[in-house]
Amino acid sequence: MSNLVPESMSTRGLEAFLHEKIPLTKAMGLHVAESNARRLVLEAPLDKNVNHLGTAFGGSLHALPTLACYAALWTLLREAGLDGHVVIKRSAASYRSPVTGTLRAICVRPPAALVKEFIADLRRHKKARMELTAIVEGTNGKPAVEFSGSFVAVV
């Protein structure tokens, strides 16, 4: 396992990585609120992601769950001791309701069996694909945005 793994998996290390490698995350005010075996949660303040109506900008509402899934998969690679790249191949988002406060995207980590199969494929073929989903929480407790994407990792 790489010496960079423990720091890269911490919320602080992951946030620094995202800010350095994906400048948009810094402009959005992105903060890694949670990263553990169960889920990855990203937050961004409304004031840096606001539209002309005073609600969250649609582009930010698509970018944040994309980044949550990307970061979850990137973290899985690091946990497996792999130094690779993650790219998005396809994505879709359904916008259910406006977001009027902090943007909060949640990507539930995939089941262990799926991760094991993904890592085995990645080691064998040097490339693997995974479907991930995320939601952006709404103020009413229901998902304001439902996101799904197909991500590809290459080592």
PAVOKOL-447280 format. One record per residue (C-alpha): residue number from 1; residue in one letter; x, y, z. Coordinates in Angstrom, 3 decimals, m for minus. Layout:
residues N
<node><i>NUM</i><aa>A</aa><X>X</X><Y>Y</Y><Z>Z</Z></node>
...
//
This chain:
residues 155
<node><i>1</i><aa>M</aa><X>0.000</X><Y>0.000</Y><Z>0.000</Z></node>
<node><i>2</i><aa>S</aa><X>1.247</X><Y>3.487</Y><Z>m0.874</Z></node>
<node><i>3</i><aa>N</aa><X>2.565</X><Y>5.771</Y><Z>1.876</Z></node>
<node><i>4</i><aa>L</aa><X>0.056</X><Y>8.376</Y><Z>0.691</Z></node>
<node><i>5</i><aa>V</aa><X>m2.974</X><Y>6.195</Y><Z>1.386</Z></node>
<node><i>6</i><aa>P</aa><X>m3.751</X><Y>7.180</Y><Z>5.014</Z></node>
<node><i>7</i><aa>E</aa><X>m3.643</X><Y>10.924</Y><Z>4.323</Z></node>
<node><i>8</i><aa>S</aa><X>m5.441</X><Y>10.649</Y><Z>0.985</Z></node>
<node><i>9</i><aa>M</aa><X>m8.311</X><Y>8.803</Y><Z>2.680</Z></node>
<node><i>10</i><aa>S</aa><X>m8.752</X><Y>11.398</Y><Z>5.428</Z></node>
<node><i>11</i><aa>T</aa><X>m11.387</X><Y>14.047</Y><Z>4.823</Z></node>
<node><i>12</i><aa>R</aa><X>m8.698</X><Y>16.749</Y><Z>4.980</Z></node>
<node><i>13</i><aa>G</aa><X>m6.409</X><Y>14.906</Y><Z>2.540</Z></node>
<node><i>14</i><aa>L</aa><X>m9.237</X><Y>14.147</Y><Z>0.125</Z></node>
<node><i>15</i><aa>E</aa><X>m10.416</X><Y>17.762</Y><Z>0.207</Z></node>
<node><i>16</i><aa>A</aa><X>m6.850</X><Y>19.010</Y><Z>m0.485</Z></node>
<node><i>17</i><aa>F</aa><X>m6.548</X><Y>16.568</Y><Z>m3.394</Z></node>
<node><i>18</i><aa>L</aa><X>m9.848</X><Y>17.733</Y><Z>m4.917</Z></node>
<node><i>19</i><aa>H</aa><X>m8.949</X><Y>21.418</Y><Z>m4.521</Z></node>
<node><i>20</i><aa>E</aa><X>m5.534</X><Y>20.867</Y><Z>m6.118</Z></node>
<node><i>21</i><aa>K</aa><X>m6.553</X><Y>18.614</Y><Z>m9.008</Z></node>
<node><i>22</i><aa>I</aa><X>m10.039</X><Y>19.962</Y><Z>m9.754</Z></node>
<node><i>23</i><aa>P</aa><X>m9.960</X><Y>23.784</Y><Z>m9.302</Z></node>
<node><i>24</i><aa>L</aa><X>m13.748</X><Y>24.042</Y><Z>m9.641</Z></node>
<node><i>25</i><aa>T</aa><X>m14.056</X><Y>22.393</Y><Z>m6.214</Z></node>
<node><i>26</i><aa>K</aa><X>m12.237</X><Y>25.287</Y><Z>m4.566</Z></node>
<node><i>27</i><aa>A</aa><X>m14.381</X><Y>27.862</Y><Z>m6.374</Z></node>
<node><i>28</i><aa>M</aa><X>m17.506</X><Y>25.989</Y><Z>m5.224</Z></node>
<node><i>29</i><aa>G</aa><X>m16.291</X><Y>26.063</Y><Z>m1.625</Z></node>
<node><i>30</i><aa>L</aa><X>m16.430</X><Y>22.258</Y><Z>m1.540</Z></node>
<node><i>31</i><aa>H</aa><X>m15.849</X><Y>20.627</Y><Z>1.838</Z></node>
<node><i>32</i><aa>V</aa><X>m15.501</X><Y>16.894</Y><Z>2.510</Z></node>
<node><i>33</i><aa>A</aa><X>m17.915</X><Y>16.478</Y><Z>5.408</Z></node>
<node><i>34</i><aa>E</aa><X>m17.652</X><Y>12.697</Y><Z>5.757</Z></node>
<node><i>35</i><aa>S</aa><X>m15.667</X><Y>9.841</Y><Z>4.256</Z></node>
<node><i>36</i><aa>N</aa><X>m15.951</X><Y>6.399</Y><Z>5.775</Z></node>
<node><i>37</i><aa>A</aa><X>m16.704</X><Y>2.787</Y><Z>4.897</Z></node>
<node><i>38</i><aa>R</aa><X>m20.418</X><Y>3.558</Y><Z>4.518</Z></node>
<node><i>39</i><aa>R</aa><X>m20.581</X><Y>6.803</Y><Z>2.554</Z></node>
<node><i>40</i><aa>L</aa><X>m18.889</X><Y>9.923</Y><Z>1.238</Z></node>
<node><i>41</i><aa>V</aa><X>m20.510</X><Y>13.313</Y><Z>1.831</Z></node>
<node><i>42</i><aa>L</aa><X>m19.537</X><Y>16.578</Y><Z>0.159</Z></node>
<node><i>43</i><aa>E</aa><X>m20.909</X><Y>20.006</Y><Z>1.048</Z></node>
<node><i>44</i><aa>A</aa><X>m20.746</X><Y>23.420</Y><Z>m0.583</Z></node>
<node><i>45</i><aa>P</aa><X>m22.199</X><Y>26.742</Y><Z>0.578</Z></node>
<node><i>46</i><aa>L</aa><X>m25.175</X><Y>28.194</Y><Z>m1.256</Z></node>
<node><i>47</i><aa>D</aa><X>m23.560</X><Y>31.646</Y><Z>m1.605</Z></node>
<node><i>48</i><aa>K</aa><X>m20.826</X><Y>30.270</Y><Z>m3.909</Z></node>
<node><i>49</i><aa>N</aa><X>m23.316</X><Y>28.182</Y><Z>m5.919</Z></node>
<node><i>50</i><aa>V</aa><X>m26.347</X><Y>30.444</Y><Z>m6.154</Z></node>
<node><i>51</i><aa>N</aa><X>m28.419</X><Y>31.225</Y><Z>m9.256</Z></node>
<node><i>52</i><aa>H</aa><X>m30.476</X><Y>34.281</Y><Z>m10.200</Z></node>
<node><i>53</i><aa>L</aa><X>m33.441</X><Y>32.963</Y><Z>m8.163</Z></node>
<node><i>54</i><aa>G</aa><X>m31.477</X><Y>32.676</Y><Z>m4.918</Z></node>
<node><i>55</i><aa>T</aa><X>m31.470</X><Y>28.862</Y><Z>m5.032</Z></node>
<node><i>56</i><aa>A</aa><X>m28.649</X><Y>26.472</Y><Z>m5.908</Z></node>
<node><i>57</i><aa>F</aa><X>m27.389</X><Y>26.673</Y><Z>m9.496</Z></node>
<node><i>58</i><aa>G</aa><X>m28.262</X><Y>23.565</Y><Z>m11.541</Z></node>
<node><i>59</i><aa>G</aa><X>m24.670</X><Y>23.120</Y><Z>m12.683</Z></node>
<node><i>60</i><aa>S</aa><X>m23.504</X><Y>22.985</Y><Z>m9.078</Z></node>
<node><i>61</i><aa>L</aa><X>m26.286</X><Y>20.520</Y><Z>m8.286</Z></node>
<node><i>62</i><aa>H</aa><X>m24.899</X><Y>18.255</Y><Z>m11.019</Z></node>
<node><i>63</i><aa>A</aa><X>m21.222</X><Y>18.826</Y><Z>m10.235</Z></node>
<node><i>64</i><aa>L</aa><X>m21.439</X><Y>18.079</Y><Z>m6.505</Z></node>
<node><i>65</i><aa>P</aa><X>m22.879</X><Y>14.524</Y><Z>m6.763</Z></node>
<node><i>66</i><aa>T</aa><X>m20.545</X><Y>13.845</Y><Z>m9.705</Z></node>
<node><i>67</i><aa>L</aa><X>m17.648</X><Y>14.809</Y><Z>m7.461</Z></node>
<node><i>68</i><aa>A</aa><X>m19.009</X><Y>12.728</Y><Z>m4.561</Z></node>
<node><i>69</i><aa>C</aa><X>m19.088</X><Y>9.610</Y><Z>m6.746</Z></node>
<node><i>70</i><aa>Y</aa><X>m15.700</X><Y>10.422</Y><Z>m8.272</Z></node>
<node><i>71</i><aa>A</aa><X>m14.159</X><Y>10.891</Y><Z>m4.815</Z></node>
<node><i>72</i><aa>A</aa><X>m15.753</X><Y>7.697</Y><Z>m3.499</Z></node>
<node><i>73</i><aa>L</aa><X>m14.272</X><Y>5.681</Y><Z>m6.360</Z></node>
<node><i>74</i><aa>W</aa><X>m10.888</X><Y>7.426</Y><Z>m6.107</Z></node>
<node><i>75</i><aa>T</aa><X>m10.836</X><Y>6.568</Y><Z>m2.396</Z></node>
<node><i>76</i><aa>L</aa><X>m11.656</X><Y>2.910</Y><Z>m3.152</Z></node>
<node><i>77</i><aa>L</aa><X>m8.604</X><Y>2.772</Y><Z>m5.424</Z></node>
<node><i>78</i><aa>R</aa><X>m6.368</X><Y>4.185</Y><Z>m2.693</Z></node>
<node><i>79</i><aa>E</aa><X>m7.754</X><Y>1.748</Y><Z>m0.125</Z></node>
<node><i>80</i><aa>A</aa><X>m6.808</X><Y>m1.091</Y><Z>m2.494</Z></node>
<node><i>81</i><aa>G</aa><X>m3.286</X><Y>0.308</Y><Z>m2.808</Z></node>
<node><i>82</i><aa>L</aa><X>m3.807</X><Y>1.326</Y><Z>m6.437</Z></node>
<node><i>83</i><aa>D</aa><X>m2.627</X><Y>4.577</Y><Z>m7.976</Z></node>
<node><i>84</i><aa>G</aa><X>m4.927</X><Y>5.189</Y><Z>m10.910</Z></node>
<node><i>85</i><aa>H</aa><X>m7.186</X><Y>7.698</Y><Z>m12.559</Z></node>
<node><i>86</i><aa>V</aa><X>m10.952</X><Y>8.034</Y><Z>m12.471</Z></node>
<node><i>87</i><aa>V</aa><X>m13.036</X><Y>9.568</Y><Z>m15.246</Z></node>
<node><i>88</i><aa>I</aa><X>m16.745</X><Y>9.853</Y><Z>m15.823</Z></node>
<node><i>89</i><aa>K</aa><X>m18.212</X><Y>8.177</Y><Z>m18.893</Z></node>
<node><i>90</i><aa>R</aa><X>m21.934</X><Y>8.950</Y><Z>m18.520</Z></node>
<node><i>91</i><aa>S</aa><X>m24.173</X><Y>10.766</Y><Z>m16.070</Z></node>
<node><i>92</i><aa>A</aa><X>m27.774</X><Y>11.726</Y><Z>m15.496</Z></node>
<node><i>93</i><aa>A</aa><X>m29.502</X><Y>13.828</Y><Z>m12.885</Z></node>
<node><i>94</i><aa>S</aa><X>m33.140</X><Y>14.305</Y><Z>m11.947</Z></node>
<node><i>95</i><aa>Y</aa><X>m33.896</X><Y>17.624</Y><Z>m10.269</Z></node>
<node><i>96</i><aa>R</aa><X>m36.784</X><Y>17.139</Y><Z>m7.833</Z></node>
<node><i>97</i><aa>S</aa><X>m36.824</X><Y>20.384</Y><Z>m5.842</Z></node>
<node><i>98</i><aa>P</aa><X>m34.818</X><Y>23.597</Y><Z>m5.400</Z></node>
<node><i>99</i><aa>V</aa><X>m32.017</X><Y>23.696</Y><Z>m2.832</Z></node>
<node><i>100</i><aa>T</aa><X>m32.162</X><Y>26.802</Y><Z>m0.663</Z></node>
<node><i>101</i><aa>G</aa><X>m29.358</X><Y>26.089</Y><Z>1.813</Z></node>
<node><i>102</i><aa>T</aa><X>m26.050</X><Y>24.278</Y><Z>1.963</Z></node>
<node><i>103</i><aa>L</aa><X>m25.596</X><Y>21.845</Y><Z>m0.924</Z></node>
<node><i>104</i><aa>R</aa><X>m24.970</X><Y>18.340</Y><Z>0.476</Z></node>
<node><i>105</i><aa>A</aa><X>m24.234</X><Y>15.389</Y><Z>m1.826</Z></node>
<node><i>106</i><aa>I</aa><X>m24.175</X><Y>11.837</Y><Z>m0.486</Z></node>
<node><i>107</i><aa>C</aa><X>m22.675</X><Y>8.852</Y><Z>m2.300</Z></node>
<node><i>108</i><aa>V</aa><X>m23.342</X><Y>5.563</Y><Z>m0.515</Z></node>
<node><i>109</i><aa>R</aa><X>m20.351</X><Y>3.290</Y><Z>m0.990</Z></node>
<node><i>110</i><aa>P</aa><X>m20.993</X><Y>0.183</Y><Z>m3.087</Z></node>
<node><i>111</i><aa>P</aa><X>m21.323</X><Y>m3.241</Y><Z>m1.422</Z></node>
<node><i>112</i><aa>A</aa><X>m18.062</X><Y>m5.033</Y><Z>m0.534</Z></node>
<node><i>113</i><aa>A</aa><X>m18.680</X><Y>m7.827</Y><Z>m3.079</Z></node>
<node><i>114</i><aa>L</aa><X>m19.050</X><Y>m5.293</Y><Z>m5.901</Z></node>
<node><i>115</i><aa>V</aa><X>m15.897</X><Y>m3.463</Y><Z>m4.796</Z></node>
<node><i>116</i><aa>K</aa><X>m13.959</X><Y>m6.751</Y><Z>m4.677</Z></node>
<node><i>117</i><aa>E</aa><X>m15.064</X><Y>m7.636</Y><Z>m8.208</Z></node>
<node><i>118</i><aa>F</aa><X>m14.269</X><Y>m4.116</Y><Z>m9.460</Z></node>
<node><i>119</i><aa>I</aa><X>m10.753</X><Y>m4.169</Y><Z>m7.957</Z></node>
<node><i>120</i><aa>A</aa><X>m10.099</X><Y>m7.657</Y><Z>m9.372</Z></node>
<node><i>121</i><aa>D</aa><X>m11.184</X><Y>m6.488</Y><Z>m12.854</Z></node>
<node><i>122</i><aa>L</aa><X>m9.034</X><Y>m3.387</Y><Z>m12.495</Z></node>
<node><i>123</i><aa>R</aa><X>m5.957</X><Y>m5.397</Y><Z>m11.526</Z></node>
<node><i>124</i><aa>R</aa><X>m6.550</X><Y>m7.927</Y><Z>m14.336</Z></node>
<node><i>125</i><aa>H</aa><X>m7.506</X><Y>m5.566</Y><Z>m17.185</Z></node>
<node><i>126</i><aa>K</aa><X>m5.955</X><Y>m2.278</Y><Z>m15.957</Z></node>
<node><i>127</i><aa>K</aa><X>m9.385</X><Y>m0.716</Y><Z>m16.524</Z></node>
<node><i>128</i><aa>A</aa><X>m12.784</X><Y>m1.185</Y><Z>m14.902</Z></node>
<node><i>129</i><aa>R</aa><X>m16.188</X><Y>0.506</Y><Z>m14.838</Z></node>
<node><i>130</i><aa>M</aa><X>m18.555</X><Y>1.110</Y><Z>m11.951</Z></node>
<node><i>131</i><aa>E</aa><X>m22.046</X><Y>2.560</Y><Z>m11.772</Z></node>
<node><i>132</i><aa>L</aa><X>m22.509</X><Y>4.899</Y><Z>m8.813</Z></node>
<node><i>133</i><aa>T</aa><X>m25.379</X><Y>6.973</Y><Z>m7.501</Z></node>
<node><i>134</i><aa>A</aa><X>m25.655</X><Y>9.985</Y><Z>m5.238</Z></node>
<node><i>135</i><aa>I</aa><X>m28.303</X><Y>12.325</Y><Z>m3.977</Z></node>
<node><i>136</i><aa>V</aa><X>m28.291</X><Y>15.988</Y><Z>m3.066</Z></node>
<node><i>137</i><aa>E</aa><X>m30.355</X><Y>16.450</Y><Z>0.053</Z></node>
<node><i>138</i><aa>G</aa><X>m33.322</X><Y>18.787</Y><Z>m0.053</Z></node>
<node><i>139</i><aa>T</aa><X>m34.529</X><Y>20.989</Y><Z>2.758</Z></node>
<node><i>140</i><aa>N</aa><X>m37.615</X><Y>18.780</Y><Z>3.150</Z></node>
<node><i>141</i><aa>G</aa><X>m35.527</X><Y>15.695</Y><Z>3.962</Z></node>
<node><i>142</i><aa>K</aa><X>m36.178</X><Y>14.155</Y><Z>0.544</Z></node>
<node><i>143</i><aa>P</aa><X>m33.657</X><Y>14.041</Y><Z>m2.326</Z></node>
<node><i>144</i><aa>A</aa><X>m33.597</X><Y>17.321</Y><Z>m4.250</Z></node>
<node><i>145</i><aa>V</aa><X>m31.381</X><Y>15.751</Y><Z>m6.927</Z></node>
<node><i>146</i><aa>E</aa><X>m30.936</X><Y>12.085</Y><Z>m7.833</Z></node>
<node><i>147</i><aa>F</aa><X>m27.703</X><Y>11.431</Y><Z>m9.732</Z></node>
<node><i>148</i><aa>S</aa><X>m26.353</X><Y>8.341</Y><Z>m11.463</Z></node>
<node><i>149</i><aa>G</aa><X>m23.113</X><Y>7.947</Y><Z>m13.336</Z></node>
<node><i>150</i><aa>S</aa><X>m20.834</X><Y>5.461</Y><Z>m14.998</Z></node>
<node><i>151</i><aa>F</aa><X>m17.224</X><Y>5.907</Y><Z>m13.907</Z></node>
<node><i>152</i><aa>V</aa><X>m14.095</X><Y>4.321</Y><Z>m15.344</Z></node>
<node><i>153</i><aa>A</aa><X>m10.865</X><Y>3.708</Y><Z>m13.449</Z></node>
<node><i>154</i><aa>V</aa><X>m7.551</X><Y>3.087</Y><Z>m15.167</Z></node>
<node><i>155</i><aa>V</aa><X>m4.304</X><Y>1.932</Y><Z>m13.537</Z></node>
//
